[in-house]
Amino acid sequence: MSDTRLRVFFAVAKHLSFTRAAEELNLTQPAITFQIKQLEEQFNTRLFDRHHNRITLTEAGKVVLDHVEQILLLYQRMEKAVDEMTGKIAGSLLLGASTTIGHYLLPQMLGRFTRNFGDVRPQVTVGNTERIVHLVEDNTIDLGIVEGPVQNRNLLIEPCMTDEMVVIFPPDYPWAGLHEIPVEELTRHPFVSREEGSGSRRVIENYLATIGIQYKKDLDVVLELGSSEAIKSAVEGGLGFSIVSRATILKEIDLGTLLEGRIEGCRLLRKFSFVYQKQKFKSRAAELFLTFCKKQCGEQDNPDGIPAQMMG
């Protein structure tokens, strides 16, 4: 409902980056630049100083930012008050999900939710756990669902469901035929890793430390990648083995392009978690979606990682 230019200005001012604002709002960078230009023409003054590789707010920009923050907050309060009065569930639902959840689990959950609440407009940001937690803390999104351990006193962190991580390797790998991989084997073969800041990587690092393997010192990390899809392609291509969520490899296991195994003597389980602000949600849609997700995740949780109704 609020002016697009104000939302664009707020995003650029918050990040001091046209690129990051475009990513957050799912707009192109030229569209962001155009909206800022329109706003500057409206006020007949520059709101940002452009330097060689950065931007800063002008004094006029700082004044506008103070008022824009208040205007956007008033819009949110007004929309929520009217929705609560009329009983209507509508408007934007700003979500963030770490990579595995955003690509493999959240789309199905949103599909079910929007069938019941068709006037809700979900907007999803997918990134690693570190980035999603930051967006929740900044109040950029209403709710995050992440796959890594989170410690943040400013936020509420609530377990959602159990996920299993497994070792993956191509069919012609030396481990073919093994259901359990000996611990000492993990340090003898090239390893394809997730990037720094990834929740999956943090879980793997913490677990390996408990069995005497130091991630950076003992593993032969040949490649760091930013998504499970990229990791699967690298492993299929013979670059090494990896450890990923079992939820991400169901298709490849069926097709026979990847094999899976567990680390000897254990199952590597982790919890997916909801992350959100301690104060009340800004929208009724966010409250309902959290309740919906808890029901979907909690009631159908199982040790194989994904809710039963998401397997089909």
C-alpha positions, 0 to 999 in steps of 0.5 A, a space after each residue: 500500500 505504501 509508496 514504492 519509492 519510499 520502500 526503495 529509498 528505505 532499502 537503499 538508505 539501510 544498506 547504502 547499496 543499490 545492489 543490495 536494495 535490488 536483491 532485497 526488493 526483487 527489483 532490477 538495479 535500474 528500477 532502483 536507480 529510477 525510483 531514487 531519481 524520481 524521489 530526488 526530483 520530487 524533493 528537488 535535491 540529492 538524497 545520496 552522494 555517489 562516490 567511486 564505490 559507495 554511497 552516503 546519505 546527504 543531510 536531506 537524505 537523513 531527514 527523509 530517512 527519519 520520516 520514511 521510517 515513521 511513515 512505513 511503520 504507520 502504514 504497517 500499523 494501519 494495515 494490521 488494524 484494518 485487517 484485524 477489524 475486518 478479519 481479512 488475512 491479506 497483504 505482504 508476508 516477508 519471509 527468509 529461508 536458508 538455502 536448503 529450506 528455501 529451495 526444497 521445503 518452503 515452496 510446498 509449504 507456501 503452496 498449501 498456505 496460499 491455497 487457504 489464504 489467497 490474498 496473502 502475497 509471500 515474498 521470500 529471500 533465500 540466503 545462508 543462515 547468517 544472512 537470514 538471521 541478519 534480515 530478521 534482526 533488521 526487521 527486513 523480514 517477518 520470519 526466518 526459517 534456518 538450518 543452522 544453529 543460531 544464538 541471538 539474544 535479541 530474537 526468538 529461536 524455536 525448533 521446527 523439524 529434524 533434518 538428517 545430513 548424509 554423505 554423498 558421492 558418485 556411483 563410481 566412488 571407492 565408497 560405492 556399496 558402503 552404507 556407513 563410511 569409516 571416520 578415517 576415510 573422511 580425511 583421505 578424499 577430496 571434500 566439496 564444502 559449503 561457504 562460510 556463513 552457511 548453517 549446513 557448514 556450521 553443523 558439519 564443522 561442529 559435528 566433525 569436531 566431536 569425532 576429532 576432525 578439524 574442518 579446515 586442518 584435516 579435511 581436503 577441501 577442494 571447493 567451496 560452493 553456495 548452494 546444495 545444487 552446486 554441490 550436487 553437480 560438483 560431486 556428480 562430476 567427480 570432484 569429491 564427496 560432500 555432506 548435505 541434507 537428505 531432503 536435497 538428494 531424493 531425486 538424484 538417489 532415485 535416478 542413481 546419479 548419487 549414492 548416500 551413506 552415513 558416517 560410521 556409528 552415527 546419524 547426523 541430525 539437526 534441527 531446522 528453526 524458526 527465527 523471529 522478533 520478540 515483539 508481536 508480528 507486524 501482520 496477521 499473515 505472519 502470525 498465521 503462517 508461523 502457526 501453519 508451519 508449526 503444524 506442518 513441521 511439528 506434527 509430521 516430523 520424522 527421523 528421515 528429515 522431512 515431513 511425511 507429507 513433503 516426501 510425495 
